[in-house]
Structures are given as structure tokens and as C-alpha cells.
Amino acid sequence: MRKINNPWLSKPGYDCFGCCPDNPLGVKMEFYEDGDSVVCFWKPQAHYQGWIDTLHGGIQATLMDECASWVMFRRLQTTGVTTKLEVRYRKSIMTTEEQITIRATLREMRRNLALIHVEIANSNGELCTEGEATYFTFPPEKAREMGFTSCDADGDGVTAK
């Protein structure tokens, strides 16, 4: 498993709710490459609850959407936008969990649409939430216009084409 380097850290105006380490209200996600998947280990906190001690469903959807976007950055070496996110809540996630795991994997490419499967497991490894994210991916020249050059992991030097 290799840590994925955040390509947005030096970009002016960067304040993503999902992955900016300096956003005081954000969820501050970090990502790792594990084979063909992108993985995030995240600690729920009480201020992200819906019902008492239960992680809010909207926060779960945000975690899934963000992890799926990093599949696009890292695996496809481009940017894009979410066009659809389908979420299935199977088991409550408690805000008292030691850690949850969000895992996203590219399932299929259809021209410029990336279909990405995402799962959230609790600290016991039980599947709690799963879904499918669809991203409209930008061509490399559009990604460069947006400031994206590459998304590297520790130990490599991948460059967008």
C-alpha cells in the first residue's frame, strides 16, 4: 500500500471539504493505493453524527464521493465531475468507531464516463455502506487548464499525458 500525494496542496484557493488538510470544517481525508483500489482510513467524530452516535448518511455519501474522485485522479490521471452517486446504507456506522475504511475501485470506463464502486466498512471489517459513482472525466488538456498535472504515489513519478 502506497500513500497517494495530494496534487492540490499548492493550488491557490484549494479548500476541499473532503481532502484539504487545512479546512477546519472538512473531513481531511488521506488516500492510499492498494492494488487497483484507492483506500482511505478515517476516524468518525461526534460532530459528524445524524442520530446519536451514528454517522450522518450525507457524510458517508461525501466520503464515498471523495474516495471515488481520487480513483479518477490517481488511476486515470485526470479530473472530472460527479454525474451520479447511488448509495446503499446496509448497516449503521457509529461515530464511536475506532476507524472506518472507504475503498473505491474503477469498475468500467464508457468513453469519458468512469464507473466506480465504493464501499465503507466499520472497524470490524463489516460492509456498512456501498454504492456506485459515475464521473464525467475531462480530457488531459482540460485537466491541465484546471491545474492538474499528475497524481503521484510515494515512490513513483506518474505524469498525466
C-alpha contacts under 8 A as a table, 3 or more apart, distances in Angstrom:
res1	aa1	res2	aa2	distance
1	M	32	Y	6.28
1	M	33	E	5.53
1	M	34	D	4.77
1	M	35	G	7.40
2	R	32	Y	5.32
2	R	33	E	5.17
2	R	34	D	6.86
2	R	153	A	6.12
2	R	154	D	5.87
2	R	155	G	7.96
3	K	31	F	6.17
3	K	32	Y	4.36
3	K	33	E	6.35
3	K	153	A	5.54
3	K	154	D	5.60
4	I	30	E	7.71
4	I	31	F	5.52
4	I	32	Y	5.16
4	I	33	E	6.40
4	I	74	R	7.71
4	I	151	C	7.28
4	I	152	D	6.00
4	I	153	A	4.06
4	I	154	D	6.32
5	N	31	F	7.94
5	N	151	C	6.55
5	N	152	D	5.58
5	N	153	A	5.38
5	N	154	D	6.85
6	N	9	L	6.02
6	N	151	C	6.96
6	N	152	D	7.93
7	P	10	S	7.56
7	P	148	F	7.18
7	P	149	T	7.82
7	P	150	S	6.74
7	P	151	C	5.58
7	P	152	D	7.65
8	W	11	K	5.31
8	W	14	Y	6.61
8	W	148	F	7.75
9	L	14	Y	7.00
9	L	20	C	7.55
10	S	14	Y	7.84
11	K	14	Y	5.68
11	K	147	G	7.41
14	Y	20	C	7.16
15	D	20	C	5.46
15	D	22	D	7.26
15	D	23	N	5.78
16	C	19	C	5.61
16	C	20	C	4.97
16	C	23	N	7.05
16	C	26	G	7.30
17	F	20	C	6.34
17	F	23	N	6.55
17	F	25	L	7.05
17	F	26	G	4.27
17	F	27	V	6.27
17	F	28	K	7.31
18	G	26	G	5.87
18	G	27	V	5.31
18	G	28	K	5.80
18	G	29	M	5.92
18	G	62	T	7.23
18	G	63	L	7.01
18	G	66	E	5.97
19	C	26	G	7.41
19	C	27	V	6.78
19	C	28	K	4.75
19	C	29	M	4.69
19	C	30	E	6.56
19	C	66	E	7.58
20	C	23	N	5.54
20	C	26	G	7.07
20	C	28	K	5.57
20	C	29	M	7.48
21	P	26	G	7.84
21	P	28	K	4.91
21	P	29	M	7.54
22	D	28	K	7.69
23	N	26	G	5.12
23	N	28	K	7.33
29	M	40	C	6.72
29	M	41	F	7.84
29	M	42	W	6.84
30	E	40	C	5.91
30	E	41	F	7.47
31	F	38	V	6.48
31	F	39	V	5.58
31	F	40	C	4.82
31	F	41	F	7.70
31	F	67	C	7.62
31	F	70	W	7.66
32	Y	38	V	5.62
32	Y	39	V	5.10
32	Y	40	C	6.32
32	Y	153	A	7.88
33	E	36	D	7.19
33	E	37	S	5.95
33	E	38	V	4.78
33	E	39	V	6.28
33	E	153	A	7.42
34	D	37	S	5.16
34	D	38	V	6.03
34	D	39	V	6.70
36	D	75	R	7.85
36	D	105	T	6.40
36	D	106	L	7.62
37	S	71	V	7.27
37	S	103	R	6.49
37	S	104	A	5.54
37	S	105	T	4.65
37	S	106	L	7.42
38	V	67	C	6.87
38	V	68	A	7.75
38	V	70	W	6.90
38	V	71	V	5.89
38	V	103	R	5.77
38	V	104	A	5.30
38	V	105	T	6.56
39	V	67	C	7.15
39	V	101	T	6.93
39	V	102	I	5.64
39	V	103	R	4.49
39	V	104	A	6.49
40	C	67	C	7.04
40	C	101	T	5.77
40	C	102	I	5.11
40	C	103	R	6.55
41	F	99	Q	6.44
41	F	100	I	5.80
41	F	101	T	4.73
41	F	102	I	6.48
42	W	99	Q	5.45
42	W	100	I	5.37
42	W	101	T	6.39
42	W	102	I	7.75
43	K	97	E	7.06
43	K	98	E	6.18
43	K	99	Q	4.54
43	K	100	I	6.28
44	P	48	Y	7.05
44	P	55	L	7.10
44	P	94	M	7.64
44	P	95	T	4.84
44	P	96	T	6.83
44	P	97	E	6.51
44	P	98	E	7.63
44	P	99	Q	6.79
44	P	100	I	7.39
45	Q	48	Y	5.71
45	Q	49	Q	7.40
45	Q	95	T	5.30
45	Q	96	T	7.10
46	A	49	Q	5.49
46	A	53	D	6.46
46	A	55	L	7.88
46	A	95	T	5.55
46	A	96	T	7.48
48	Y	55	L	5.94
48	Y	56	H	6.09
48	Y	59	I	6.87
48	Y	95	T	7.45
49	Q	52	I	6.51
49	Q	53	D	6.07
49	Q	54	T	5.18
49	Q	55	L	4.38
49	Q	56	H	4.77
49	Q	95	T	6.53
50	G	53	D	7.74
50	G	54	T	5.88
50	G	55	L	5.85
50	G	56	H	4.15
50	G	57	G	7.26
51	W	54	T	5.23
51	W	55	L	7.43
51	W	56	H	7.16
53	D	94	M	5.43
53	D	95	T	5.01
53	D	96	T	6.46
54	T	92	S	6.61
54	T	93	I	5.79
54	T	94	M	4.41
54	T	95	T	5.35
55	L	59	I	7.06
55	L	60	Q	7.15
55	L	92	S	7.38
55	L	93	I	5.49
55	L	94	M	5.60
55	L	95	T	5.31
56	H	59	I	5.31
56	H	60	Q	6.48
57	G	60	Q	4.97
57	G	61	A	6.25
57	G	89	Y	7.87
58	G	61	A	5.00
58	G	62	T	6.17
59	I	62	T	4.91
59	I	63	L	6.17
60	Q	63	L	5.10
60	Q	64	M	6.26
60	Q	129	T	7.81
61	A	64	M	5.08
61	A	65	D	6.07
61	A	87	V	6.83
62	T	65	D	5.09
62	T	66	E	6.06
63	L	66	E	5.28
63	L	67	C	6.15
63	L	102	I	7.28
64	M	67	C	5.24
64	M	68	A	6.12
64	M	102	I	6.78
64	M	104	A	7.66
64	M	118	V	6.05
64	M	119	E	7.29
64	M	120	I	7.61
64	M	131	G	7.83
65	D	68	A	5.18
65	D	69	S	6.26
65	D	82	T	7.71
65	D	85	L	7.23
65	D	133	A	6.84
66	E	69	S	5.11
66	E	70	W	6.57
67	C	70	W	5.26
67	C	71	V	6.82
67	C	102	I	6.95
67	C	103	R	7.03
67	C	104	A	6.09
67	C	118	V	7.72
68	A	71	V	5.19
68	A	72	M	6.86
68	A	104	A	5.41
68	A	105	T	7.45
68	A	116	I	6.26
68	A	117	H	7.64
68	A	118	V	6.72
68	A	133	A	6.75
69	S	72	M	5.11
69	S	73	F	6.43
69	S	79	T	7.90
69	S	80	G	7.99
69	S	82	T	7.92
69	S	135	Y	7.75
70	W	73	F	4.80
70	W	74	R	5.85
70	W	75	R	7.91
71	V	74	R	5.31
71	V	75	R	5.30
71	V	76	L	7.02
71	V	104	A	6.75
71	V	105	T	6.81
71	V	106	L	6.80
71	V	116	I	7.83
72	M	75	R	5.64
72	M	76	L	4.97
72	M	77	Q	6.43
72	M	78	T	6.14
72	M	79	T	6.38
72	M	80	G	7.63
72	M	114	A	7.59
72	M	137	T	7.59
73	F	76	L	5.85
73	F	77	Q	4.80
73	F	78	T	5.13
73	F	79	T	5.83
73	F	150	S	7.59
73	F	151	C	5.88
74	R	77	Q	5.22
74	R	78	T	7.69
74	R	150	S	7.81
74	R	151	C	5.18
74	R	152	D	6.88
77	Q	150	S	5.97
77	Q	151	C	6.28
77	Q	159	T	7.54
77	Q	160	A	5.42
78	T	137	T	6.84
78	T	138	F	6.46
78	T	139	P	7.16
78	T	140	P	6.15
78	T	143	A	5.80
78	T	148	F	7.11
78	T	150	S	7.50
78	T	160	A	7.07
79	T	137	T	5.89
79	T	138	F	5.69
79	T	143	A	5.50
79	T	148	F	7.22
80	G	135	Y	6.34
80	G	136	F	5.38
80	G	137	T	4.20
80	G	138	F	5.05
80	G	143	A	7.69
81	V	135	Y	5.43
81	V	136	F	5.38
81	V	137	T	6.69
82	T	85	L	7.27
82	T	133	A	7.13
82	T	134	T	5.96
82	T	135	Y	4.46
82	T	136	F	6.37
83	T	133	A	7.78
83	T	134	T	5.59
83	T	135	Y	5.44
83	T	136	F	6.33
84	K	132	E	7.98
84	K	133	A	5.74
84	K	134	T	5.06
84	K	135	Y	7.13
85	L	131	G	7.12
85	L	132	E	5.85
85	L	133	A	4.46
85	L	134	T	6.38
86	E	131	G	5.23
86	E	132	E	5.27
86	E	133	A	6.44
87	V	129	T	7.09
87	V	130	E	5.90
87	V	131	G	4.35
87	V	132	E	6.81
88	R	129	T	5.69
88	R	130	E	5.34
88	R	131	G	5.78
89	Y	92	S	7.40
89	Y	128	C	6.36
89	Y	129	T	4.61
89	Y	130	E	6.75
90	R	127	L	7.33
90	R	128	C	5.00
90	R	129	T	5.43
90	R	130	E	7.70
91	K	127	L	7.37
91	K	128	C	4.43
91	K	129	T	6.77
92	S	128	C	6.39
93	I	97	E	7.48
93	I	122	N	6.60
93	I	128	C	6.65
94	M	97	E	5.56
97	E	100	I	6.95
97	E	122	N	7.04
97	E	123	S	6.35
98	E	123	S	6.28
99	Q	122	N	6.84
99	Q	123	S	5.39
100	I	120	I	6.82
100	I	121	A	5.73
100	I	122	N	4.67
100	I	123	S	5.37
101	T	119	E	7.98
101	T	120	I	5.54
101	T	121	A	5.24
101	T	122	N	6.56
101	T	123	S	7.47
102	I	118	V	7.07
102	I	119	E	5.69
102	I	120	I	4.50
102	I	121	A	6.63
103	R	118	V	5.56
103	R	119	E	5.33
103	R	120	I	6.53
104	A	116	I	6.47
104	A	117	H	5.54
104	A	118	V	4.27
104	A	119	E	6.55
105	T	116	I	5.49
105	T	117	H	5.33
105	T	118	V	6.56
106	L	109	M	7.87
106	L	114	A	6.99
106	L	115	L	6.08
106	L	116	I	4.40
106	L	117	H	6.39
107	R	114	A	7.75
107	R	115	L	5.57
107	R	116	I	5.33
107	R	117	H	6.35
108	E	114	A	6.12
108	E	115	L	5.20
108	E	116	I	7.16
109	M	112	N	6.89
109	M	113	L	5.70
109	M	114	A	4.74
109	M	115	L	6.22
110	R	113	L	5.04
110	R	114	A	6.54
110	R	115	L	7.89
112	N	136	F	5.87
112	N	137	T	5.29
112	N	138	F	7.29
113	L	134	T	6.51
113	L	135	Y	5.50
113	L	136	F	4.80
113	L	137	T	6.01
114	A	134	T	5.60
114	A	135	Y	5.09
114	A	136	F	6.58
114	A	137	T	6.85
115	L	132	E	6.85
115	L	133	A	5.88
115	L	134	T	4.70
115	L	135	Y	6.67
116	I	132	E	5.65
116	I	133	A	5.10
116	I	134	T	6.28
117	H	130	E	7.53
117	H	131	G	5.93
117	H	132	E	4.68
117	H	133	A	6.40
118	V	130	E	5.55
118	V	131	G	5.29
118	V	132	E	6.10
118	V	133	A	7.37
119	E	127	L	6.98
119	E	128	C	7.62
119	E	129	T	5.71
119	E	130	E	4.24
119	E	131	G	6.51
120	I	127	L	6.10
120	I	128	C	5.75
120	I	129	T	5.07
120	I	130	E	6.23
121	A	124	N	7.53
121	A	125	G	5.18
121	A	126	E	5.11
121	A	127	L	4.47
121	A	128	C	5.38
121	A	129	T	7.06
122	N	125	G	5.29
122	N	126	E	5.50
122	N	127	L	6.81
122	N	128	C	6.64
123	S	126	E	7.45
127	L	130	E	7.51
138	F	141	E	7.97
138	F	142	K	5.87
138	F	143	A	5.97
139	P	142	K	5.47
139	P	143	A	6.36
140	P	143	A	5.00
140	P	144	R	6.16
140	P	160	A	7.00
140	P	161	K	6.51
141	E	144	R	5.10
141	E	145	E	6.32
142	K	145	E	5.02
142	K	146	M	6.45
143	A	146	M	5.10
143	A	147	G	6.58
143	A	148	F	5.30
143	A	149	T	7.50
144	R	147	G	4.99
144	R	148	F	4.82
144	R	149	T	5.82
145	E	148	F	7.30
149	T	159	T	6.67
149	T	160	A	5.82
150	S	158	V	6.47
150	S	159	T	4.92
150	S	160	A	5.09
151	C	158	V	6.92
151	C	159	T	7.38
151	C	160	A	7.98
152	D	156	D	6.28
152	D	157	G	5.92
152	D	158	V	5.58
152	D	159	T	7.70
153	A	156	D	5.87
153	A	157	G	7.64
